[in-house]
Amino acid sequence: MAEQLLNFTGKVVLVTGGATGIGRAVSLAFARQGAKVVIGDIDERSTETVRLIEEAGGTGLFVPTNVSRASEVGNLVKTAVETYGSLDVAFNNAGIFVPPAPLAEHSEEDWDKTIAVDLKGVFLSLKYEIAHMVTAGAGAIINTASIAGVIGDPDMAPYVAAKHGVVGLTKAAAVDYAKAGIRVNALAPGLTDTPMNRVWLDDPAMRDAVLAGPQMGRVAQPEEMVGMVLYLASPLASFVTGGVFVVDGGQTTR
Ligand SMILES: NC(=O)c1ccc[n+]([C@@H]2O[C@H](COP(=O)([O-])OP(=O)(O)OC[C@H]3O[C@@H](n4cnc5c(N)ncnc54)[C@H](O)[C@@H]3O)[C@@H](O)[C@H]2O)c1
């Protein structure tokens, strides 16, 4: 039964930040489960994700999109609906991370850049996706927050603020649209081996400090985020909305 409920054949799934990392792994997984996947990203490596999707027998489309620009996000949703006829699921996952520093050493530019992509980008994505889903009367949305959205990770003030904001937006959207048949949840990944984390993982001293975080003593692979996202997008999660789902190898348990 679970296998059938995790089948997305005929569904249209929008993924922001699908060029690399978690977004690529999730895009491939949805495609393997039968979905048509539309990727919005600023990075041309999205074409490689589409190629991998097609190689696996799936259908994918890259729509160059900067999630901090309203017109581009509007165009992304419009293109998905016009190309494939609907928008059933959205994974709002695009994000950036500025070099770590204590709060007072972060520049105004660090703040503006982080908020523009990590928080405003999720707001704009929700806004345009929901406008379509309300008309359709159904939809499932998963926003990528972070463990930095539930705890005050050190040296990451703009990111921590943005990701706490994503948790807030998730709850607000879930409340506003629960009766419209739209479920909105957040994934809160712990440390995951993606290009974003190179700043930590490529530096031997930092790597040791970072690996002390997760109780499992290792970082996650991007594929280890897939199960939670597919579950939240599926009818298995039909009574789940407004939740924040931590996948962190136990890091935030103490
Ligand atoms: N890697 C981790 O340890 C970790 C932990 C917690 C949360 N996250 C979150 O997971 C999400 C995915 O990150 P990742 O780790 O896979 O890193 P990543 O760098 O591989 O992926 C981020 C993606 O977002 C895209 N992107 C960046 N700015 C964009 C913009 N303005 N418009 C559209 N796309 C844009 C990038 O091109 C890239 O494809 C992010 O929201 C990140 O904050 C990551």
Ligand as a Chemical Component Dictionary entry (heavy atoms), coordinates in Angstrom:
data_LIG
# 
_chem_comp.id                   LIG 
_chem_comp.type                 NON-POLYMER 
_chem_comp.pdbx_formal_charge   0 
_chem_comp.three_letter_code    LIG 
# 
loop_
_chem_comp_atom.comp_id 
_chem_comp_atom.atom_id 
_chem_comp_atom.alt_atom_id 
_chem_comp_atom.type_symbol 
_chem_comp_atom.charge 
_chem_comp_atom.model_Cartn_x 
_chem_comp_atom.model_Cartn_y 
_chem_comp_atom.model_Cartn_z 
_chem_comp_atom.pdbx_ordinal 
LIG N1  N1  N 0  23.745 21.074 3.249  1  
LIG C1  C1  C 0  23.330 21.226 4.497  2  
LIG O1  O1  O 0  24.008 20.833 5.458  3  
LIG C2  C2  C 0  22.006 21.864 4.787  4  
LIG C3  C3  C 0  21.526 21.813 6.098  5  
LIG C4  C4  C 0  20.304 22.396 6.383  6  
LIG C5  C5  C 0  19.578 23.008 5.382  7  
LIG N2  N2  N 1  20.069 23.051 4.125  8  
LIG C6  C6  C 0  19.258 23.710 3.103  9  
LIG O2  O2  O 0  19.017 22.806 2.051  10 
LIG C7  C7  C 0  18.718 23.537 0.862  11 
LIG C8  C8  C 0  19.510 22.943 -0.275 12 
LIG O3  O3  O 0  20.881 23.179 -0.045 13 
LIG P1  P1  P 0  22.026 22.118 -0.393 14 
LIG O4  O4  O 0  22.690 21.767 0.870  15 
LIG O5  O5  O -1 21.488 21.068 -1.272 16 
LIG O6  O6  O 0  23.067 23.068 -1.147 17 
LIG P2  P2  P 0  23.332 23.340 -2.682 18 
LIG O7  O7  O 0  24.199 24.536 -2.718 19 
LIG O8  O8  O 0  23.776 22.087 -3.344 20 
LIG O9  O9  O 0  21.873 23.677 -3.250 21 
LIG C9  C9  C 0  21.300 24.942 -3.223 22 
LIG C10 C10 C 0  20.629 25.193 -4.550 23 
LIG O10 O10 O 0  19.950 26.462 -4.505 24 
LIG C11 C11 C 0  20.243 27.140 -5.719 25 
LIG N3  N3  N 0  20.087 28.584 -5.540 26 
LIG C12 C12 C 0  20.877 29.414 -4.823 27 
LIG N4  N4  N 0  20.430 30.678 -4.931 28 
LIG C13 C13 C 0  19.331 30.635 -5.744 29 
LIG C14 C14 C 0  18.442 31.616 -6.233 30 
LIG N5  N5  N 0  18.577 32.904 -5.928 31 
LIG N6  N6  N 0  17.412 31.216 -7.030 32 
LIG C15 C15 C 0  17.272 29.913 -7.366 33 
LIG N7  N7  N 0  18.092 28.941 -6.926 34 
LIG C16 C16 C 0  19.117 29.303 -6.134 35 
LIG C17 C17 C 0  21.664 26.730 -6.045 36 
LIG O11 O11 O 0  22.013 27.022 -7.379 37 
LIG C18 C18 C 0  21.638 25.265 -5.700 38 
LIG O12 O12 O 0  21.184 24.490 -6.787 39 
LIG C19 C19 C 0  19.048 24.997 1.180  40 
LIG O13 O13 O 0  17.855 25.697 1.446  41 
LIG C20 C20 C 0  19.889 24.905 2.431  42 
LIG O14 O14 O 0  19.809 26.067 3.211  43 
LIG C21 C21 C 0  21.270 22.488 3.790  44 
# 
loop_
_chem_comp_bond.comp_id 
_chem_comp_bond.atom_id_1 
_chem_comp_bond.atom_id_2 
_chem_comp_bond.value_order 
_chem_comp_bond.pdbx_ordinal 
LIG N1  C1  SING 1  
LIG C1  O1  DOUB 2  
LIG C1  C2  SING 3  
LIG C2  C3  SING 4  
LIG C2  C21 DOUB 5  
LIG C3  C4  DOUB 6  
LIG C4  C5  SING 7  
LIG C5  N2  DOUB 8  
LIG N2  C6  SING 9  
LIG N2  C21 SING 10 
LIG C6  O2  SING 11 
LIG C6  C20 SING 12 
LIG O2  C7  SING 13 
LIG C7  C8  SING 14 
LIG C7  C19 SING 15 
LIG C8  O3  SING 16 
LIG O3  P1  SING 17 
LIG P1  O4  DOUB 18 
LIG P1  O5  SING 19 
LIG P1  O6  SING 20 
LIG O6  P2  SING 21 
LIG P2  O7  DOUB 22 
LIG P2  O8  SING 23 
LIG P2  O9  SING 24 
LIG O9  C9  SING 25 
LIG C9  C10 SING 26 
LIG C10 O10 SING 27 
LIG C10 C18 SING 28 
LIG O10 C11 SING 29 
LIG C11 N3  SING 30 
LIG C11 C17 SING 31 
LIG N3  C12 SING 32 
LIG N3  C16 SING 33 
LIG C12 N4  DOUB 34 
LIG N4  C13 SING 35 
LIG C13 C14 SING 36 
LIG C13 C16 DOUB 37 
LIG C14 N5  SING 38 
LIG C14 N6  DOUB 39 
LIG N6  C15 SING 40 
LIG C15 N7  DOUB 41 
LIG N7  C16 SING 42 
LIG C17 O11 SING 43 
LIG C17 C18 SING 44 
LIG C18 O12 SING 45 
LIG C19 O13 SING 46 
LIG C19 C20 SING 47 
LIG C20 O14 SING 48 
# 
